[in-house]
Amino acid sequence: MAASLGLRGAASGLWYWSSRRRPAANLAAVCSRSMASKTPVGFIGLGNMGNPMAKNLMKHGYPLILYDVFPDACKEFQEAGEQVASSPADVAEKADRIITMLPTSLNSVEVYTGANGILKKVKKGSLLIDSSTIDPSVSKELAKEVEKMGAVFMDAPVSGGVGAARSGNLTFMVGGVEDEFAAAKELLGCMGSNVMYCGAVGTGQAAKICNNMLLAISMIGTAEAMNLGIRSGLDPKLLAKILNMSSGRCWSSDTYNPVPGVMDGVPSSNNYQGGFGTTLMAKDLGLAQDSATNTKTPILLGSLAHQIYRMMCAKGYSKKDFSSVFQYLREEETF
């Protein structure tokens, strides 16, 4: 199952787990977990999302053991006194709570099951939380492999973007054994304001895929509406204000507007740098397409959104934030 760790942790990411005995509801186990609450937490994947997530764990007093395929990503943490590991296996040897935040299913498989993966050194009773957005079937397979080693796996993808990662206001969608949810929430609550239990392993990923499909559709719709309004003579800030006090209001219009100059502190006002990459959105829409095929679910707009983001990647937008769909539509006169 191993594949190359080609990309740095993104959108997605950090991960943590606590030393604990399996589903004990007795006072001794609860006390043990409480006493262990400030023991080191492993965090793998320090990209656009993982970096601020790890920093929020630090703010809450958790010592970290970190790893990223790009050593420079660990530099500022090392300078702050945190421990940097040489591999995912090294992290697992030194921490029994680990959070992973990685770009793709292949990256997650490599980090967990690769030659120097977590499962090479994982300790029994360890809690492994994967905040990557990946195929739900891959999460289920990883959970089976982790269980064979006597550890616990939970999928906990996030929503909210880089801004919410920095402010500690992410939403976590958690799938796994319900008896382990409290232990996961202790850590995830340091990075998010909403930590939702979704059900068995894989349901967190299912919720995230549905959310991102809707996000892509709404971003394209916002971009089209803004472009139409601007070409019809409306001032973009005025149009955005009207949309945001009307029934068309959505997150893409009022929090992450895709038009340059309408909002400060968003990628559209920074040449679409940072944020959530177009490549990652295309990847997530591919996951939605796969899930729709497997469940025989019609996703007409989701499929169209997938094609639009794939075309954007082919036209040079792959490294830009996904809100650059506005720029893409402005430049494409042939539709």
N, C-alpha and C positions, 0 to 999 in steps of 0.2 A: 504493500500500500504506500510505501514511501515515495516521496517526490521531492524535487528541489525546492528549497526555501527561497524562491526567487524574489519575493517582495517583502518589504518591511510591514510589520503590523500596522493596520489602518483603522479605518472606519471602525473601523472598526477596531484600542484594546488592551486590557490588563486582566489578570486573573489571580484568584486567591483562594485559599482553602484552610480549614482548621483541623487540628489534630483532635480526633474524637473517636469514640467507639460507635459502631453502627447502632441503628435506631434506638438507643437507650433513652427512655423517658424518665429515668430515675434521677433523683437529686444529685447523686454522685457524678453522673455524667454531665449534668448541667453545670455543676460547679467546676468540673474539669475543663469544660469548654470555656467558661468564663475566665478562668485563671490563664488559659492559653491564648486569650484573645489578642494579646500584644506580642505573640511570638512571630518570627519572621514569616512574611508572605512572599511567595514567588510570583513574579510578573514577567511574562514573555510576550514581546511585541510592543515596541515603544514608538509607534508611528503617530500620525496626526491625532488619533483617538487615545491610544495607549499611553502616550506621554502625559497628558493632563490627568488621565485616570490614575496613573501611578502616583502622581504628585498629590492627588487628593487623599490617597491612602497614607502618604507620608504626613500630611497635615493632621490626620487623625491618629498619628502616633505609631503607625505600623512600620517596623523595620522591613526593608525590602531586599530580596535577592533577585536580581534582574538579568535578563538576557534578551538580546536582539541580534538578528543576523548581521546588522550593520553596527559594528562596535561604537562608532561615533554617537549613536543614539543613546548609549549608556553613559557617555562622558559626564554630563551635568549631574547625573545621579551619583556617580562615583565621587565627583568633587564635593557633593553634599554629604558624603560619608556612607552612602549605601553600598551594598556588596554586589559586585558584578560577577556572574557565573560564566563558565566557559562553554556551556551547552545546556539544552533543556534537561538532559539527564543530570547535570550538575545541580541545576535548580531543584529537581526532584529529590536529590540526595540531601539537600540542606533545608528544604521546606516541605511541610505536609499540607499546606494550603497554596494552591497555584491558580493564577488567573492567566488565561491566554487571550490575546487579541490579535488576530491574523487576517490576512486579506481573502484567502480562498480555502476551499475544501482541501486542496492538495497541500497547502501550507500547514493546515491543522493536522492532517494525517502524518506529515513529516515530523512535526514537533512532538506528536504523541508516540508514534510507532517507528520512527526512523532509527538509524544506527546509533544516534546519540540522543534519542528521544526520551521523553518523560518516563515512559514505561520501562526503560532499561534500569531505572534506579528508584522508581516510585515505592513509597513505604505503605504498608497496609494501613487502612483507615484514613489515608489522605483524601482530601477533597479537591477535585479538579474542576474548575469552572471555565468553560470556553465561551468567551463573549464574541467570538468571530461570527459573521453571518455566513453560514455554509448550508449545504444540502442537508435537510433533516435526516435523510437515510445515512449520511456519513456520521452525524452525531450519534445515531443509534448504534452504528457499528463500533464507534470509538467507545461508547458506554459499555458495550459487551467486552471489549478488550480490557478496559479499565477494571471492570468487575472481576475478571479472571485474576487480576493482581491483588484483589482484596481492597481496592480503593473505590471511590465514588466519583462519578462523572455527572455534571449538570451542564446543559446548554443555557446560556444567558446572554443572547444578543441584545444590543442596545439601540435606542432611538434618541434623537435630540441633536446630533451633530457635534462639531468641535466646540461650539459655544457652550452647550450644555455639559460637555465633558470637562471644560475648564471651570465652570461654575459649580459642578457637582450636582447637576440637575437632570442627569440622564434618566431615561426609563429603561428598566431591565425587564425582559420577558424570559422567565425561567422555566425550564423543563427538567424533570428529574424526580427522584424519590421524594415524596412530600415530607417525610420525616427529616430530611436533610436541608429543607428550605430555610429554616431559621438560622442554621450555621452559615449558609450562603448569604442570607440577607444581612448578617452582621457586617460582612465585608462590602457587599454591593451597595448597602445603604450609605457608605462613606463616599460613594461616587455618583449616587443617583437619588432623586427625590421620590421616584416611583419604582418599587420592586414588586413585580407581579408574578405570582405563581400560575403557570398555564396548564400544567398536567405532566404527563410522562415525558421522558427524554424525547426531544424532537419537536415538542409543541411550542417551545420558545422560538425555535427557528421558523416554524410555520407562522406564528404571529408576526415575526419580524418581516418575513417575505411578503405577507399581505400588506403590512404597513408601507414597505418600500415600493410596492407596486402602486399603491394609492398615491404615495408621494410623487412618484415619477409622473403619473397621469396628471396630478394637480399642478406640478411644476410646468409641464408642457402647456396645460390649459392657461395658466397664469401668463406664461411667456407669449402665447398667441394673443390673449386678450390685451396685454400691454402693447404689443407690437401693432395690433389693429387700431387701438386707441391713439397711439402716437402718430401713425400714418393718417389718421382721421383728423389730426390737428389738436389733440388733447395734450396738455402738459403732463408728463409722466408722474410727477409727484401728486398733482391734482387727481389724476386717474386712480393712482394707488390709494389715495385718501378716500375717494368715493367707493372703490371696491371694498375697502376695509371697514366701511360702515354700512355695507349692503350685503345681500345674500350670497354674493360671489366670494366673500371673504374666506381665506384659508391660510394655512401656515406659510405656504409659498408666497402669498401676497403680503401678509402682515408682519412676518418675522424674517423671511429669507428672500426678499424680493429680487428677481433676476435682472432688473434693469439698473445699469450703472448710474450712480448718483441719487437714486431714490432713497436708499438707506445707508447709514454708516455701519461699519463693522461687519459687513457681510462680504462674501467673495466677489459679488458683482461689482463692488466698489473698489476691488483690489485686483482688477484684471482677471477675475475668476481664479485666483490662486488660493490654496488652502481649501478647507471644507471637505466635501465628499466628492471624490473623483468620478468623472464620467465613466471610466473603466469599471469602477466598483458598482455603479448603478446599473450598467449593462450586465454585469455579472449577476447581481441580485435579481434583475428581471429575467435572466436566463433560468435562475432557480425557480422563479414563479412560473415560468413557462413549463419547466419540467414537472413541477407539482401539479399544474393544471392538466397536463397530459396524463399523469399517473392517476389523477382523481376524476378524469373526464369532465373537467370544469371549464365552461366557456369563459375566456378572458379576452374579449375582443379589443378593448382599449389597452389592456396590459400587453397584449402581443404587439400592437402598433407602437406602444411606448418602447418596447424592447427593440424593435427595428429602428426607431429613431435614434436611440442611444448607440446602437451598433454602427449606424451610419456616421454619427458624430465621431466615434472612435476612429473610423476610417478616414475622416476628413480633418484630423489633426487636433481634435478636442479631448483626446484620451486623458491628458494630464490636467485638464481644467476642471473646475467644480461643475457638478451636474447642472447647476443653474445657468451655465453657459449655453443651454438650449435656446435662450433668448437671442444670443449673438448668432448662433447657427441659423435660426429662422430669419433673422435680419439679413444675413448674407446670402441665403438661398432664395433666389428669385424664381426658381423653376417649379416650385410646388404648385 
